[in-house]
């Protein structure tokens, strides 16, 4: 007897139907925003992943040496593949690039609620545009996608933050370069760590002035509106830094103005506690959080203007997000927003006898060729059992091929919801099934 490997899933037909529903909704949402779908290989060079995320990620990967002696890994995410594909055609590709992908990703980590070793993720990215309008478009797609599942502002919120403001604050404290990025990685854990643990981390990782940094970070995190952020920075720092803060706040107003015009202001919460510790983020960052149930993150992303260039290609500003299927499905299930996983069936064919079966199968083949979803019993049974199966199938119609109907060149079409019946020929049945 074999068992599924830890952290992996199998999809029986009912689960596969739910997965396909998630994929279809993701795809329809992205296409409504004029994003184009792309895909890439499941196996990528290990160096591509470490170039983006650093060598420390190797412990979380399914990596190995292939028979050609190359270091490779199952992809942990789609973003490096996207950057490679866009970078390869950066000189000729039409901008802005609006791409989305739905991919299975793999991470070798301890399985837990909401995090498995294999999961599907919806990625959407907009490259080639630095304007806050691009950030608004990506955020609009994220919110629109969650709403397409039936979720409302009572069930999730988008927490919006800014790496640039954090770096400006740290610069005011004399922290720049790698030291500032180290401090951001520690600040990213503020919601989960005690002040004592934060100060210890600052000290151990060489961040000077830990007490002042923690004090200022705590004050900035407490700002829950753009006005509060403006008041926090008022009068702080050298004139050069202050000018950059002013310019950045103007971009905040532009972004929030776009989101307000799109009717999304009620979904947005200014929340500077969102830092997103990955070093490649460069500007606005955001996470969608459920406000019911476990309060877990549903999606996250931000601007990453230097990644394509970092991988060796020409400069290409970018912003995007990723949304996993595991946490999303859990929330939709809790909120009773998942569809019935029964297969969608247009018609179930009830056949009187073997002579009638010849006519019925000819029509079934014709209907299926027109995209009509039709099923029937593979072995002959009485009418009673066939009608019982038709009722359980969820079909919209039953197509009844009795001896009298077939002799007259007809069939009986029964509406399974109302029980009404009518005598039609194959053309009439096809017209009803296609409606």
Protein Blocks (a to p, Z undefined) as FASTA:
>chain_A
ZZddehiacddfklmmmmmmmmmmmmmmmmmnopacddddfbdcfklmmmmnojklmmmp
ccdddfkopacdddfbfklmmmmmmmmmmmmpccdddddddddddddddddehiafbdcd
dddddehiabfklmmmmmmmmmmmmmmnopafklbccddddfklmmmmmmmnopahjllm
mmmmmmmmmmmpcfklmmmmmmmnopghklmmmmmmmmmmmpcbfklmmmmmgopajfkl
mmmmmmmmmmmmmmmmmmmmnopmmmpccdfkbnolafkbcbdcdddddfehjlpafbdc
dddfklmmmnopacdddddddddfklmmmmmmmnopaccfbdcdfbdcddfblmlmmmmm
mmmmmmmmnopacdddfbdcdfklmmmmmmmnopabdcdddfklmmnopacdddfknopa
cdddfklmmmmmmZZ
